[in-house]
Amino acid sequence: MNVRFLALLATASTLALTVPTLAQDAPKAEAAKPAAPAPEAQVRSRDLVGTFGGQRVSYKATIADTILTDDAGKAEAVIVTTSYVKAPADPTRPVFFIYNGGPGSGSVWLQMGAFGPKRVVIPSDAKDDGAPPYPLHDNPDSLLDAADLVFIDPPGTGFSHLTQGTDPKKYYGLRQDARAVGKVIRRWINDNGRWNSPKFLGGESYGTTRTAMVADELEGSTYNDVGLNGLILISTILDFGAEDTTPGNEMAYVVTLPNMAAAAYYHGKAQAPSVEAIVAEARKFAVGPFATALLKGQDLPAEERASVRKELSRLTGLSETYLEQANLRVTDQRFYKELLRDRGQTIGRLDARYTGTDYDAAGETPDNDPSFYGIDAGYTAAINSWARETLGYRTDREYQSIGREPGRYWDWSLEERGRGAYLNVAPLIGQAMRQNSQLRLFNAQGYYDFATPFFGAEYSLKRPGIPQERITWKYYGAGHMMYVRDEDRAQLSSDIRAFIRAR
């Protein structure tokens, strides 16, 4: 989750070069410091029972460390996985490898909110989750009846961490992160005898970017030996260039327009028979008259400009005066503040159903995202309670639900391109699907998600080279984490369950 927010945390690090002194002037070498002791892999398991998808399931819950080493055998990273395996174990049962995004986000969101055997109960109607205690209930929407589940916390997220002395650049980056996650998946398959199981891979937000990269690691550039049955993308972000609001990039306004129409409809600022209806209108307008007007730039005739401005106002709920002042180009940040300014409210970025109250109503952008601070405390309490008190995991480390460290060092470049190159990993998904005739894709989007706009996902996945007949598209009446809404969690679970079983 929260892709662009965490991306802003990324900073370039500079290595200081030292000039060697002459041998005769060199000071005496200091005594070598003892190396940090190699960490011991911790494994904690419990045998449990629950009802999921209407089926009573006995399962083993295991939280475990996977230690990754360098070529010399030195421990570099401790990666924590939490797996739920139906008992008795079946070597041909589907297994679903799951993570969240960020980069820097732990798997707590999908584990304790959507697919794990327990879930934290927070308000379903876009209200703040308040203060503890937060109820932790059995989750009938867990996918354990259809597949075994392995939640992965990549380096720098959850309890996972780099060991002392490990260079962050070896793990924090598009390809680096994918290699680490690929190694963890292969290790889990080996240790659990699951080479012949149907395998599903997926995540949320940057986790969808990670899915494209890990699929390339497992089936393409590195290992070329782990066959995948399905990729499951939730709140998809693959084409980062299309959503970059740098002045001059017109696509950012095109792909967010349908989200603006959906949010305006939800808050009563635009009229339509349904959210689906206004979204359909907005899609058509976005790729037609609106895109044409933006591309004409200063050559746009006044009459055409007035026509576009009027329709843009109808769809977004913003005044024609404001749209003219913004030159027809309203950033998402401005929209959060402007839509309900007359009510003294802002709307959420992750989920536009949520509203907040800023220090004052005169600002350009919101003070914060009410759809994030409205849910974060409940999830953090839930994962710590479950991992430490129920599963017995022992650590002094804090669980990083949104870790800052990965973003400080993240390498956004692909090896074959320069750092400033257009970043789009969707072609890797197309390549994986073309080279695996049975690989299918499930894409889930919330209508009220501005962090990863649904129209941006459509734009990236409908371009050439990606087999459309093997893509399942599903939409939900909430935002980035659509599973916080009870109806959407049940529907998402049902949809993915059907996707897994359709193999």
MARNUGU-946796 format. One record per residue (C-alpha): residue in three letters; x, y negated, z negated. Coordinates in steps of 0.02 Angstrom, whole numbers, plus 50000, padded with zeros to 5 digits. Each point is the difference from the previous one (the first is absolute). Layout:
! MARNUGU-946796
ALAXYZ
...
This chain:
! MARNUGU-946796
MET500005000050000
ASN500444981350005
VAL501195001150149
ARG500334981850038
PHE500014994549818
LEU501425012149961
ALA500884996750165
LEU500254982049942
LEU501075006749858
ALA501295007150121
THR501654990249999
ALA501635002750091
SER501445005749892
THR501794995150038
LEU501505010749964
ALA501524990449936
LEU501595004750091
THR501595000149899
VAL501764997650066
PRO501205013449934
THR501484993349901
LEU501795005450032
ALA500465016249914
GLN501374992249893
ASP498784986849934
ALA498575011949965
PRO499475001249816
LYS500005016749914
ALA498485010250042
GLU498675000449866
ALA499515016849931
ALA498635007350107
LYS498294998549922
PRO499155016649972
ALA498685003850131
ALA498204999449945
PRO499395017449958
ALA498995008650136
PRO498144999049961
GLU499085015949956
ALA498485003850104
GLN498454999349891
VAL498525011350040
ARG498374999949901
SER498485010750045
ARG498245003049936
ASP498675012450054
LEU498344991050021
VAL498265002450072
GLY498844987850088
THR498564998550122
PHE500454991750164
GLY498934998650155
GLY498725010649911
GLN501225014449970
ARG500715005949833
VAL501905000450020
SER501365006549885
TYR501634990850035
LYS501744996649937
ALA500484981849973
THR501894997250008
ILE501004984049981
ALA501805002850052
ASP501634991450043
THR500855003150166
ILE501824994549995
LEU500774994150163
THR501905000550015
ASP501334993450116
ASP501145011050104
ALA501165002449852
GLY498595006049888
LYS499854984149896
ALA498224996149946
GLU499364984350086
ALA498124999849972
VAL498695008149890
ILE498355001850092
VAL498455004649899
THR498595010050077
THR498345004949922
SER499245015350082
TYR498335008649979
VAL499985017950066
LYS498505011449998
ALA500265016149901
PRO500485012750052
ALA501174991750125
ASP499625003750183
PRO501484998450121
THR498834996150146
ARG498894987249912
PRO500074982050066
VAL501114988049905
PHE499834981150006
PHE501544989249961
ILE499444982849939
TYR500794983449953
ASN499534981749989
GLY500854985350081
GLY500774983449953
PRO501405003550033
GLY500175001749812
SER498285006749957
GLY499825015949897
SER498755013650046
VAL498914995349851
TRP498704991850111
LEU499565015150107
GLN500335012349859
MET498964991849863
GLY498774991250113
ALA499585011850143
PHE500675017750018
GLY500745006149835
PRO499015011349882
LYS499774985549879
ARG499544982050040
VAL499934983949903
VAL498264992549991
ILE499954981550044
PRO498554989450062
SER499395005150173
ASP499204983250040
ALA501554989250025
LYS500084994349818
ASP501544998349889
ASP500535015949907
GLY500164990649836
ALA500995006849853
PRO500375017649934
PRO499495013349966
TYR499715005250181
PRO499035016450016
LEU500945014450084
HIS498725012150072
ASP499985016050101
ASN500004995550185
PRO498755010350100
ASP500634991050157
SER501755007549985
LEU500545009750154
LEU500635014949899
ASP498625011250068
ALA500674997450177
ALA501894998449976
ASP501405000149874
LEU500584982349961
VAL501764993349979
PHE500144981749946
ILE501724992650034
ASP500734984649918
PRO501414994450117
PRO501594992349930
GLY499664984449898
THR498175004149970
GLY499105008549857
PHE501285008649890
SER501155003250150
HIS501674990949997
LEU501754998950067
THR501405006149888
GLN501344988549934
GLY501194994550137
THR498905004950147
ASP499994987050138
PRO498204994150021
LYS500294998350187
LYS500105018950014
TYR498185002049948
TYR499074983650024
GLY499524998050181
LEU498895006750138
ARG501115014550050
GLN500875002249832
ASP498365002049906
ALA499325012150130
ARG501545011049988
ALA499845001049811
VAL498145004250007
GLY500335012850138
LYS501305008549891
VAL498795000849854
ILE498655007850110
ARG501195013150070
ARG500615004049823
TRP498215002249938
ILE499575011250147
ASN501535010749965
ASP499745001249813
ASN498165004450017
GLY500105011750149
ARG498864989550108
TRP500845000050171
ASN498495007950083
SER498704989049917
PRO499054987150104
LYS500824983549954
PHE499204982849988
LEU500954984149970
GLY499344983049957
GLY499874984549895
GLU499314982749977
SER500584983150065
TYR501905000650022
GLY499715018549968
THR499295000650177
THR501634992450064
ARG500925012949897
THR498935013750078
ALA500574995150175
MET501824999949943
VAL499905016449901
ALA499115008850143
ASP501454994850109
GLU501225006949871
LEU499095016649982
GLU499525003350180
GLY501154988850099
SER501684992049976
THR500775008949851
TYR499305016849946
ASN498885005050144
ASP499395014849900
VAL498484995349894
GLY498415001550103
LEU498584988449949
ASN498135002850023
GLY499354982749958
LEU500474982049959
ILE498824991149881
LEU500114981050005
ILE499064989249875
SER500024981050025
THR501215000850144
ILE501464988450040
LEU501115005750144
ASP500244984450106
PHE500744986649888
GLY500284987850142
ALA498154998750041
GLU499604994049824
ASP501444987849980
THR499304982349977
THR501594991550059
PRO499424984850102
GLY499845005150182
ASN499435017949970
GLU498184999550054
MET499645018649969
ALA499974997249812
TYR498424989650020
VAL499225012350120
VAL500215015449889
THR499354991549841
LEU498454992050078
PRO498885015549978
ASN500515000549815
MET499514981949980
ALA498305003750077
ALA499755014849883
ALA500454989649846
ALA498894985650056
TYR498565012350021
TYR500285007849829
HIS499974983149912
GLY498494993550095
LYS500974987750108
ALA499595008850165
GLN498415008650056
ALA499855017050084
PRO498965016049983
SER501485009049919
VAL501864999049974
GLU500225012250144
ALA499014988350114
ILE500994984349959
VAL501645009550013
ALA499525006150174
GLU499614982050052
ALA501644993849927
ARG501045013350088
LYS499244995350168
PHE500244981549971
ALA501785002349932
VAL500695008950154
GLY498964989550120
PRO499674981349985
PHE501014997649840
ALA501615008350061
THR499834991150168
ALA499824983249913
LEU501525002849890
LEU501075005450147
LYS499534984450098
GLY500784989449865
GLN499934981550039
ASP499275003750172
LEU498365005349918
PRO498614989050073
ALA498974989949876
GLU498365008350050
GLU500715017549979
ARG500804994949835
ALA498324993949934
SER499145016250050
VAL501335010749917
ARG499994989149843
LYS498115001649982
GLU500015019150014
LEU501515001149885
SER499044989949871
ARG498485011350014
LEU501045015849975
THR501144993949860
GLY498854988549901
LEU501274986050010
SER499484982750058
GLU500424994050175
THR500874985149920
TYR501175011449902
LEU500315011150152
GLU500444984850105
GLN501194993749866
ALA500825017249998
ASN500164999750189
LEU498875015650010
ARG501365009749909
VAL499545004249821
THR501255010549903
ASP499335013249883
GLN500694990649849
ARG499024984450048
PHE498445010350030
TYR500045007549824
LYS499944982349929
GLU498834991750125
LEU498575012550022
LEU499234997149827
ARG500774983349959
ASP498264992549981
ARG499685012849860
GLY501684996949916
GLN500555017850038
THR501365009050097
ILE499875017450078
GLY501175014949989
ARG501365004950121
LEU499995018749966
ASP498114999849988
ALA499024984750055
ARG498485005449896
TYR500934994249843
THR499914981749950
GLY501084989749883
THR500084982749925
ASP501584989750025
TYR500724986449890
ASP499204987650120
ALA498985001050159
ALA501054987750100
GLY501485011150043
GLU500555006750168
THR500165018349946
PRO499415010549850
ASP500935000949836
ASN499985019150007
ASP499065014850074
PRO498455004049897
SER499855017050084
PHE501695005149928
TYR499964993049824
GLY498235007049991
ILE500615018150002
ASP501855001649958
ALA499935002149811
GLY498815014750005
TYR501085009850123
THR501614997049904
ALA499225006049838
ALA499285015450085
ILE501615006450080
ASN501024997649841
SER498705008849895
TRP499845014550122
ALA501865002650037
ARG500674997649824
GLU498625006149886
THR499135013450102
LEU501385006950112
GLY501384996749873
TYR501244990350107
ARG501374992549891
THR500884984050050
ASP500434982949932
ARG499754992550173
GLU498494989250037
TYR498855006150138
GLN500224988350148
SER498264998450075
ILE500674985550105
GLY501895000449987
ARG500984984550051
GLU501695008350028
PRO499685008250170
GLY499384983550073
ARG501594991149947
TYR501065011350109
TRP498805006650133
ASP500735002250174
TRP498604996450124
SER501035004050154
LEU500035015950101
GLU501705006650051
GLU499774997250185
ARG499384982149982
GLY500664983949927
ARG499374993149835
GLY498914987050085
ALA499205012150121
TYR498125002450016
LEU499565013049868
ASN498715012850057
VAL500115018249943
ALA498405005750087
PRO501005007050148
LEU500775012749879
ILE498255006749966
GLY499675001150186
GLN501625009550025
ALA499605012149859
MET498265003450072
ARG500645002350177
GLN501315012349941
ASN498795009649887
SER498415004350096
GLN499025004149841
LEU500514984949895
ARG498464989549959
LEU499794982849921
PHE498744993649873
ASN499864981249980
ALA499004992049857
GLN499684981349988
GLY499024988449886
TYR499024986050080
TYR500534987749864
ASP501875003450003
PHE501104985250051
ALA501645008249946
THR499895012450144
PRO498604994150116
PHE498995013750083
PHE500094991550169
GLY501904999849986
ALA499985018849975
GLU498885002150152
TYR501144989050103
SER501575009849952
LEU499255017450021
LYS499064997150162
ARG501494995050103
PRO500745012150128
GLY500885016049948
ILE498855005049855
PRO498735013950041
GLN498324992149957
GLU499035016250003
ARG500945006049845
ILE499644984549893
THR498584999549872
TRP499454982249955
LYS499054996449839
TYR499464983549922
TYR499434995649824
GLY499064986249911
ALA501424994249887
GLY501794994050023
HIS501805006249999
MET499655012649863
MET498275004850057
TYR499935013949870
VAL499724987449859
ARG498214999650064
ASP499115015949945
GLU499055002750163
ASP501564997750104
ARG501065011549893
ALA498745014050021
GLN499884996850187
LEU501884998750024
SER500245016449908
SER498665008550105
ASP500744993250162
ILE501785005749961
ARG499395016849937
ALA499125002650167
PHE501564994450094
ILE501105012649907
ARG498775014350026
ALA499754996050184
ARG501705007050045
